[in-house]
Amino acid sequence: MLQLVTSRLLGTVSSNDLVARMSGDEFVVVQANVESPNDAEDLARKIIDSLSAPFLLEESEIRIGCTIGITLAPRDSQDAEKLLRCADLSMYRAKAEGRNTLRFYSPEMDSISWNNIGLETDLGKAIAQEQFELHYQPQIDLETGAVAGAEALLRWNRPEFGLTSPAAFIDIAEETGLINEIGAWVLKKACTQAAAWQSSPYRPLRISVNLSPVQFLRQDIVQLVEDTLKATGLNPEFLELELTEGSLLKDVERTKQILQGLKRLGVRVAIDDFGVGFSSLSYLKNFAVDTLKIDRSFISSLLAGSRDEAIVRAIISLSQSLELKVIAEGVETNAQLACLLSHACDEAQGYLFSRPIAADAFEALLKENPRYLLPKQGIPPKKVQSS
């Protein structure tokens, strides 16, 4: 594949230009006789167009994309090493904005992009130095008020920064491929914790783990899950893997195969953030899923008679018709919960019940064996000791 890309590049640039492969799938083009930035942009767009055309590799048609960062000499620097660094920074910015894009270097990229590079370096050390931890948010059965499950949520206890949400680093982890190692750690840690809870006097508890789209499609996720279940001793029926709609539709045929493999293992599959992705619902018929999680954007302004209520009611009705479990996430007020109860939503999670908490705090919650007194006529939920 690299040889084919090289041929395309050589066929696109002029005879006076230089093409070099730096490492991995990174190439550098040194363009001669550039009179204006437009010359560099024109060549970059030709390269993008050239590499966007399908490749024939071992009788298979392969499509790829590329992102391009551009730096100009002597405007940005006359030092070769600095120019390469500027090109790298601008490519990094292009990557953040999507495939098949190009960006020129600008000085303000220095502080932003170097922060990201520092983040990448720290991420590489985080697993070895045991800086990650999981917090758990309870999922409440809205028929009984009992804790039915928990979503495992990753936190990075980054030195000098404290607990850091995945929103701050997950994109970098996906771009660099570190997400596979991080995701494998999360899965094993969550399953180990869930197995410990199963073997204690607590009720059987389902554990939900989020899978990155990159991890889901690029890693042998079925084998990873099978190996993890064997290593931790967790019963497969108590593991639920959460996927976004977008990740399911990136490669439909491969997704079907993966989901079938996961179902053979006996694990459950949930679609996270349901309702904000693709409008086609055909995948609910074709994909082996068990649960729909209503996106929090519909819950945040959920009021009786609102459009959000109509959407939530439709999602719950759809789930019931397809015999799928439905969970509402981001529940924060009594009014939201009352509305969900009126439409027979199966489960809910959110700050109204509990913030994500560390394993020992969650274990204390389970040890109390609580159930939540669900609201009636505006009475807020509160824990009561079950018999």
Contacts in CASP RR format, 6 or more apart in sequence:
PFRMAT RR
TARGET T0000
AUTHOR 0000-0000-0000
METHOD contacts of the structure
MODEL  1
MLQLVTSRLLGTVSSNDLVARMSGDEFVVVQANVESPNDAEDLARKIIDS
LSAPFLLEESEIRIGCTIGITLAPRDSQDAEKLLRCADLSMYRAKAEGRN
TLRFYSPEMDSISWNNIGLETDLGKAIAQEQFELHYQPQIDLETGAVAGA
EALLRWNRPEFGLTSPAAFIDIAEETGLINEIGAWVLKKACTQAAAWQSS
PYRPLRISVNLSPVQFLRQDIVQLVEDTLKATGLNPEFLELELTEGSLLK
DVERTKQILQGLKRLGVRVAIDDFGVGFSSLSYLKNFAVDTLKIDRSFIS
SLLAGSRDEAIVRAIISLSQSLELKVIAEGVETNAQLACLLSHACDEAQG
YLFSRPIAADAFEALLKENPRYLLPKQGIPPKKVQSS
1 55 0 8 1.000
1 57 0 8 1.000
1 62 0 8 1.000
1 64 0 8 1.000
2 21 0 8 1.000
2 24 0 8 1.000
2 25 0 8 1.000
4 55 0 8 1.000
4 57 0 8 1.000
5 25 0 8 1.000
5 27 0 8 1.000
5 51 0 8 1.000
5 55 0 8 1.000
5 64 0 8 1.000
6 19 0 8 1.000
6 21 0 8 1.000
6 27 0 8 1.000
8 50 0 8 1.000
8 51 0 8 1.000
9 19 0 8 1.000
9 27 0 8 1.000
9 29 0 8 1.000
9 47 0 8 1.000
9 50 0 8 1.000
9 51 0 8 1.000
10 19 0 8 1.000
11 50 0 8 1.000
12 43 0 8 1.000
12 46 0 8 1.000
12 47 0 8 1.000
12 50 0 8 1.000
13 19 0 8 1.000
13 29 0 8 1.000
13 31 0 8 1.000
13 43 0 8 1.000
13 47 0 8 1.000
14 32 0 8 1.000
16 32 0 8 1.000
16 33 0 8 1.000
17 29 0 8 1.000
17 30 0 8 1.000
17 31 0 8 1.000
17 32 0 8 1.000
17 43 0 8 1.000
18 28 0 8 1.000
18 29 0 8 1.000
18 30 0 8 1.000
18 32 0 8 1.000
19 27 0 8 1.000
19 28 0 8 1.000
19 29 0 8 1.000
20 27 0 8 1.000
20 28 0 8 1.000
20 29 0 8 1.000
20 30 0 8 1.000
21 27 0 8 1.000
22 28 0 8 1.000
28 84 0 8 1.000
28 87 0 8 1.000
29 43 0 8 1.000
29 47 0 8 1.000
31 39 0 8 1.000
31 40 0 8 1.000
31 43 0 8 1.000
33 39 0 8 1.000
34 40 0 8 1.000
34 72 0 8 1.000
37 70 0 8 1.000
37 72 0 8 1.000
37 104 0 8 1.000
40 70 0 8 1.000
40 72 0 8 1.000
40 104 0 8 1.000
41 70 0 8 1.000
41 102 0 8 1.000
41 104 0 8 1.000
44 68 0 8 1.000
44 69 0 8 1.000
44 70 0 8 1.000
44 102 0 8 1.000
45 102 0 8 1.000
47 66 0 8 1.000
47 68 0 8 1.000
48 65 0 8 1.000
48 66 0 8 1.000
48 68 0 8 1.000
48 100 0 8 1.000
48 102 0 8 1.000
51 64 0 8 1.000
51 65 0 8 1.000
51 66 0 8 1.000
52 63 0 8 1.000
52 64 0 8 1.000
52 65 0 8 1.000
52 100 0 8 1.000
54 61 0 8 1.000
54 62 0 8 1.000
54 63 0 8 1.000
55 61 0 8 1.000
55 62 0 8 1.000
55 63 0 8 1.000
55 64 0 8 1.000
56 62 0 8 1.000
65 99 0 8 1.000
65 100 0 8 1.000
66 99 0 8 1.000
66 100 0 8 1.000
67 91 0 8 1.000
67 94 0 8 1.000
67 95 0 8 1.000
67 98 0 8 1.000
67 99 0 8 1.000
67 100 0 8 1.000
67 101 0 8 1.000
67 102 0 8 1.000
68 91 0 8 1.000
68 94 0 8 1.000
68 101 0 8 1.000
68 102 0 8 1.000
68 103 0 8 1.000
69 87 0 8 1.000
69 88 0 8 1.000
69 90 0 8 1.000
69 91 0 8 1.000
69 93 0 8 1.000
69 94 0 8 1.000
69 102 0 8 1.000
69 103 0 8 1.000
69 104 0 8 1.000
69 105 0 8 1.000
70 87 0 8 1.000
70 90 0 8 1.000
70 102 0 8 1.000
70 103 0 8 1.000
70 104 0 8 1.000
70 105 0 8 1.000
71 77 0 8 1.000
71 83 0 8 1.000
71 86 0 8 1.000
71 87 0 8 1.000
71 90 0 8 1.000
71 104 0 8 1.000
71 105 0 8 1.000
72 104 0 8 1.000
72 105 0 8 1.000
73 83 0 8 1.000
76 82 0 8 1.000
76 83 0 8 1.000
76 86 0 8 1.000
76 105 0 8 1.000
77 83 0 8 1.000
77 86 0 8 1.000
86 105 0 8 1.000
86 109 0 8 1.000
87 105 0 8 1.000
89 105 0 8 1.000
89 109 0 8 1.000
89 110 0 8 1.000
89 113 0 8 1.000
89 114 0 8 1.000
90 103 0 8 1.000
90 104 0 8 1.000
90 105 0 8 1.000
90 106 0 8 1.000
90 109 0 8 1.000
91 103 0 8 1.000
92 109 0 8 1.000
92 113 0 8 1.000
92 116 0 8 1.000
92 117 0 8 1.000
93 103 0 8 1.000
93 109 0 8 1.000
93 112 0 8 1.000
93 113 0 8 1.000
94 101 0 8 1.000
94 102 0 8 1.000
94 103 0 8 1.000
95 101 0 8 1.000
95 175 0 8 1.000
96 171 0 8 1.000
96 175 0 8 1.000
97 103 0 8 1.000
116 172 0 8 1.000
119 168 0 8 1.000
119 169 0 8 1.000
119 172 0 8 1.000
120 172 0 8 1.000
120 176 0 8 1.000
120 178 0 8 1.000
122 158 0 8 1.000
122 159 0 8 1.000
123 156 0 8 1.000
123 169 0 8 1.000
123 172 0 8 1.000
123 173 0 8 1.000
123 176 0 8 1.000
123 178 0 8 1.000
123 182 0 8 1.000
124 178 0 8 1.000
125 131 0 8 1.000
126 132 0 8 1.000
126 156 0 8 1.000
126 158 0 8 1.000
126 182 0 8 1.000
127 181 0 8 1.000
127 182 0 8 1.000
127 185 0 8 1.000
131 156 0 8 1.000
131 157 0 8 1.000
131 158 0 8 1.000
131 159 0 8 1.000
132 154 0 8 1.000
132 155 0 8 1.000
132 156 0 8 1.000
132 157 0 8 1.000
132 182 0 8 1.000
132 185 0 8 1.000
132 186 0 8 1.000
132 189 0 8 1.000
133 155 0 8 1.000
133 157 0 8 1.000
133 358 0 8 1.000
134 152 0 8 1.000
134 153 0 8 1.000
134 154 0 8 1.000
134 155 0 8 1.000
134 186 0 8 1.000
134 189 0 8 1.000
134 190 0 8 1.000
134 193 0 8 1.000
134 359 0 8 1.000
135 152 0 8 1.000
135 153 0 8 1.000
135 155 0 8 1.000
135 356 0 8 1.000
135 357 0 8 1.000
135 358 0 8 1.000
135 359 0 8 1.000
136 150 0 8 1.000
136 151 0 8 1.000
136 152 0 8 1.000
136 153 0 8 1.000
136 193 0 8 1.000
136 356 0 8 1.000
136 357 0 8 1.000
136 358 0 8 1.000
136 359 0 8 1.000
136 362 0 8 1.000
137 150 0 8 1.000
137 151 0 8 1.000
137 153 0 8 1.000
137 349 0 8 1.000
137 350 0 8 1.000
137 354 0 8 1.000
137 355 0 8 1.000
137 356 0 8 1.000
137 357 0 8 1.000
138 147 0 8 1.000
138 149 0 8 1.000
138 150 0 8 1.000
138 349 0 8 1.000
138 353 0 8 1.000
138 354 0 8 1.000
138 362 0 8 1.000
138 365 0 8 1.000
139 147 0 8 1.000
139 148 0 8 1.000
139 149 0 8 1.000
139 150 0 8 1.000
139 151 0 8 1.000
139 206 0 8 1.000
139 208 0 8 1.000
139 327 0 8 1.000
139 347 0 8 1.000
139 348 0 8 1.000
139 349 0 8 1.000
140 146 0 8 1.000
140 147 0 8 1.000
140 148 0 8 1.000
140 347 0 8 1.000
140 348 0 8 1.000
140 349 0 8 1.000
140 353 0 8 1.000
140 372 0 8 1.000
141 147 0 8 1.000
141 148 0 8 1.000
141 346 0 8 1.000
141 347 0 8 1.000
142 337 0 8 1.000
142 340 0 8 1.000
142 341 0 8 1.000
142 344 0 8 1.000
142 345 0 8 1.000
142 346 0 8 1.000
142 347 0 8 1.000
142 348 0 8 1.000
142 374 0 8 1.000
143 346 0 8 1.000
144 371 0 8 1.000
145 371 0 8 1.000
145 372 0 8 1.000
145 373 0 8 1.000
145 374 0 8 1.000
146 203 0 8 1.000
146 371 0 8 1.000
146 372 0 8 1.000
146 386 0 8 1.000
147 203 0 8 1.000
147 205 0 8 1.000
147 365 0 8 1.000
147 366 0 8 1.000
147 370 0 8 1.000
147 371 0 8 1.000
148 205 0 8 1.000
148 206 0 8 1.000
148 347 0 8 1.000
149 205 0 8 1.000
149 206 0 8 1.000
149 207 0 8 1.000
149 208 0 8 1.000
150 194 0 8 1.000
150 205 0 8 1.000
150 206 0 8 1.000
150 207 0 8 1.000
150 208 0 8 1.000
150 362 0 8 1.000
151 208 0 8 1.000
151 210 0 8 1.000
151 242 0 8 1.000
151 349 0 8 1.000
151 356 0 8 1.000
152 186 0 8 1.000
152 189 0 8 1.000
152 190 0 8 1.000
152 193 0 8 1.000
152 207 0 8 1.000
152 208 0 8 1.000
152 209 0 8 1.000
152 210 0 8 1.000
153 166 0 8 1.000
153 210 0 8 1.000
153 356 0 8 1.000
154 166 0 8 1.000
154 182 0 8 1.000
154 186 0 8 1.000
154 210 0 8 1.000
155 163 0 8 1.000
155 164 0 8 1.000
155 165 0 8 1.000
155 166 0 8 1.000
155 356 0 8 1.000
156 163 0 8 1.000
156 164 0 8 1.000
156 166 0 8 1.000
156 168 0 8 1.000
156 169 0 8 1.000
157 163 0 8 1.000
157 164 0 8 1.000
158 164 0 8 1.000
170 179 0 8 1.000
170 212 0 8 1.000
172 178 0 8 1.000
173 179 0 8 1.000
173 182 0 8 1.000
173 212 0 8 1.000
174 212 0 8 1.000
174 213 0 8 1.000
174 214 0 8 1.000
177 214 0 8 1.000
179 212 0 8 1.000
179 214 0 8 1.000
179 215 0 8 1.000
180 214 0 8 1.000
180 215 0 8 1.000
180 218 0 8 1.000
180 219 0 8 1.000
183 211 0 8 1.000
183 212 0 8 1.000
183 215 0 8 1.000
184 219 0 8 1.000
184 224 0 8 1.000
184 228 0 8 1.000
186 209 0 8 1.000
186 210 0 8 1.000
187 209 0 8 1.000
187 224 0 8 1.000
187 225 0 8 1.000
187 228 0 8 1.000
188 228 0 8 1.000
188 231 0 8 1.000
188 232 0 8 1.000
190 207 0 8 1.000
190 209 0 8 1.000
191 207 0 8 1.000
191 209 0 8 1.000
191 228 0 8 1.000
191 229 0 8 1.000
191 232 0 8 1.000
191 233 0 8 1.000
191 234 0 8 1.000
191 239 0 8 1.000
192 232 0 8 1.000
192 234 0 8 1.000
193 207 0 8 1.000
193 359 0 8 1.000
194 205 0 8 1.000
194 206 0 8 1.000
194 207 0 8 1.000
194 232 0 8 1.000
194 234 0 8 1.000
194 238 0 8 1.000
194 239 0 8 1.000
195 232 0 8 1.000
195 233 0 8 1.000
195 234 0 8 1.000
197 205 0 8 1.000
197 363 0 8 1.000
197 366 0 8 1.000
198 204 0 8 1.000
198 205 0 8 1.000
198 234 0 8 1.000
198 235 0 8 1.000
198 238 0 8 1.000
200 366 0 8 1.000
202 366 0 8 1.000
202 367 0 8 1.000
202 369 0 8 1.000
203 366 0 8 1.000
203 369 0 8 1.000
204 238 0 8 1.000
205 238 0 8 1.000
205 366 0 8 1.000
206 238 0 8 1.000
206 239 0 8 1.000
206 240 0 8 1.000
206 268 0 8 1.000
207 234 0 8 1.000
207 238 0 8 1.000
207 239 0 8 1.000
207 240 0 8 1.000
208 240 0 8 1.000
208 241 0 8 1.000
208 242 0 8 1.000
208 270 0 8 1.000
209 239 0 8 1.000
209 240 0 8 1.000
209 241 0 8 1.000
209 242 0 8 1.000
210 241 0 8 1.000
210 242 0 8 1.000
210 272 0 8 1.000
211 221 0 8 1.000
211 241 0 8 1.000
211 242 0 8 1.000
211 243 0 8 1.000
211 247 0 8 1.000
212 247 0 8 1.000
213 243 0 8 1.000
213 244 0 8 1.000
213 246 0 8 1.000
213 247 0 8 1.000
213 250 0 8 1.000
215 221 0 8 1.000
216 243 0 8 1.000
216 247 0 8 1.000
216 255 0 8 1.000
216 258 0 8 1.000
217 247 0 8 1.000
217 250 0 8 1.000
217 251 0 8 1.000
217 254 0 8 1.000
217 255 0 8 1.000
217 258 0 8 1.000
221 258 0 8 1.000
221 262 0 8 1.000
222 258 0 8 1.000
222 261 0 8 1.000
222 262 0 8 1.000
222 265 0 8 1.000
225 239 0 8 1.000
225 241 0 8 1.000
225 262 0 8 1.000
225 265 0 8 1.000
225 267 0 8 1.000
226 265 0 8 1.000
228 234 0 8 1.000
229 236 0 8 1.000
229 239 0 8 1.000
229 265 0 8 1.000
229 267 0 8 1.000
236 265 0 8 1.000
236 266 0 8 1.000
236 267 0 8 1.000
237 266 0 8 1.000
237 267 0 8 1.000
237 268 0 8 1.000
239 267 0 8 1.000
239 268 0 8 1.000
240 267 0 8 1.000
240 268 0 8 1.000
240 269 0 8 1.000
240 270 0 8 1.000
240 290 0 8 1.000
240 291 0 8 1.000
241 262 0 8 1.000
241 267 0 8 1.000
241 268 0 8 1.000
241 269 0 8 1.000
241 270 0 8 1.000
242 270 0 8 1.000
242 271 0 8 1.000
242 272 0 8 1.000
242 293 0 8 1.000
243 269 0 8 1.000
243 270 0 8 1.000
243 271 0 8 1.000
243 272 0 8 1.000
244 271 0 8 1.000
244 272 0 8 1.000
244 273 0 8 1.000
244 277 0 8 1.000
245 271 0 8 1.000
245 273 0 8 1.000
245 274 0 8 1.000
245 275 0 8 1.000
245 276 0 8 1.000
245 277 0 8 1.000
245 278 0 8 1.000
245 283 0 8 1.000
246 277 0 8 1.000
246 278 0 8 1.000
247 255 0 8 1.000
248 255 0 8 1.000
248 271 0 8 1.000
248 283 0 8 1.000
248 287 0 8 1.000
249 255 0 8 1.000
249 278 0 8 1.000
249 283 0 8 1.000
252 283 0 8 1.000
252 286 0 8 1.000
255 287 0 8 1.000
256 286 0 8 1.000
256 287 0 8 1.000
259 269 0 8 1.000
259 287 0 8 1.000
259 288 0 8 1.000
259 289 0 8 1.000
260 288 0 8 1.000
262 269 0 8 1.000
262 288 0 8 1.000
263 269 0 8 1.000
263 288 0 8 1.000
268 290 0 8 1.000
268 291 0 8 1.000
269 287 0 8 1.000
269 288 0 8 1.000
269 289 0 8 1.000
269 290 0 8 1.000
269 291 0 8 1.000
270 289 0 8 1.000
270 290 0 8 1.000
270 291 0 8 1.000
270 292 0 8 1.000
270 293 0 8 1.000
270 327 0 8 1.000
271 289 0 8 1.000
271 291 0 8 1.000
271 292 0 8 1.000
271 293 0 8 1.000
272 293 0 8 1.000
273 293 0 8 1.000
273 295 0 8 1.000
273 296 0 8 1.000
274 292 0 8 1.000
274 293 0 8 1.000
274 294 0 8 1.000
274 295 0 8 1.000
274 315 0 8 1.000
275 294 0 8 1.000
275 295 0 8 1.000
275 298 0 8 1.000
275 311 0 8 1.000
275 315 0 8 1.000
276 295 0 8 1.000
276 297 0 8 1.000
281 318 0 8 1.000
284 318 0 8 1.000
284 322 0 8 1.000
284 324 0 8 1.000
289 324 0 8 1.000
290 324 0 8 1.000
290 325 0 8 1.000
291 324 0 8 1.000
291 325 0 8 1.000
291 326 0 8 1.000
291 327 0 8 1.000
292 315 0 8 1.000
292 318 0 8 1.000
292 319 0 8 1.000
292 324 0 8 1.000
292 325 0 8 1.000
292 326 0 8 1.000
292 327 0 8 1.000
293 326 0 8 1.000
293 327 0 8 1.000
293 328 0 8 1.000
293 329 0 8 1.000
294 312 0 8 1.000
294 315 0 8 1.000
294 316 0 8 1.000
294 326 0 8 1.000
294 327 0 8 1.000
294 328 0 8 1.000
294 329 0 8 1.000
294 345 0 8 1.000
295 329 0 8 1.000
296 329 0 8 1.000
296 330 0 8 1.000
298 308 0 8 1.000
298 311 0 8 1.000
298 312 0 8 1.000
298 315 0 8 1.000
299 308 0 8 1.000
299 312 0 8 1.000
299 328 0 8 1.000
299 329 0 8 1.000
299 330 0 8 1.000
299 331 0 8 1.000
299 332 0 8 1.000
299 336 0 8 1.000
299 340 0 8 1.000
300 330 0 8 1.000
300 332 0 8 1.000
301 308 0 8 1.000
302 308 0 8 1.000
302 309 0 8 1.000
302 312 0 8 1.000
302 335 0 8 1.000
302 336 0 8 1.000
302 339 0 8 1.000
302 340 0 8 1.000
303 309 0 8 1.000
303 335 0 8 1.000
303 339 0 8 1.000
304 335 0 8 1.000
304 339 0 8 1.000
304 342 0 8 1.000
309 339 0 8 1.000
312 328 0 8 1.000
312 339 0 8 1.000
312 340 0 8 1.000
312 343 0 8 1.000
312 345 0 8 1.000
313 343 0 8 1.000
315 326 0 8 1.000
316 326 0 8 1.000
316 343 0 8 1.000
316 344 0 8 1.000
316 345 0 8 1.000
317 343 0 8 1.000
318 324 0 8 1.000
319 325 0 8 1.000
319 326 0 8 1.000
319 346 0 8 1.000
320 326 0 8 1.000
320 344 0 8 1.000
325 346 0 8 1.000
325 347 0 8 1.000
326 345 0 8 1.000
326 346 0 8 1.000
326 347 0 8 1.000
327 345 0 8 1.000
327 346 0 8 1.000
327 347 0 8 1.000
327 348 0 8 1.000
327 349 0 8 1.000
328 336 0 8 1.000
328 340 0 8 1.000
328 345 0 8 1.000
328 347 0 8 1.000
328 348 0 8 1.000
328 349 0 8 1.000
329 348 0 8 1.000
329 349 0 8 1.000
329 350 0 8 1.000
330 348 0 8 1.000
330 349 0 8 1.000
330 350 0 8 1.000
330 351 0 8 1.000
331 337 0 8 1.000
331 340 0 8 1.000
331 348 0 8 1.000
331 349 0 8 1.000
331 350 0 8 1.000
331 351 0 8 1.000
331 352 0 8 1.000
331 353 0 8 1.000
332 350 0 8 1.000
332 351 0 8 1.000
332 352 0 8 1.000
333 352 0 8 1.000
334 352 0 8 1.000
334 375 0 8 1.000
334 378 0 8 1.000
334 379 0 8 1.000
334 380 0 8 1.000
334 381 0 8 1.000
335 378 0 8 1.000
336 352 0 8 1.000
337 348 0 8 1.000
337 352 0 8 1.000
337 374 0 8 1.000
337 375 0 8 1.000
337 381 0 8 1.000
338 375 0 8 1.000
338 378 0 8 1.000
340 348 0 8 1.000
341 374 0 8 1.000
341 375 0 8 1.000
352 380 0 8 1.000
352 381 0 8 1.000
353 372 0 8 1.000
353 381 0 8 1.000
354 365 0 8 1.000
357 365 0 8 1.000
368 383 0 8 1.000
368 385 0 8 1.000
369 385 0 8 1.000
369 386 0 8 1.000
370 383 0 8 1.000
370 384 0 8 1.000
370 385 0 8 1.000
370 386 0 8 1.000
371 383 0 8 1.000
371 384 0 8 1.000
371 386 0 8 1.000
372 381 0 8 1.000
372 382 0 8 1.000
372 383 0 8 1.000
372 384 0 8 1.000
373 379 0 8 1.000
373 381 0 8 1.000
373 382 0 8 1.000
373 383 0 8 1.000
373 384 0 8 1.000
374 381 0 8 1.000
375 381 0 8 1.000
END
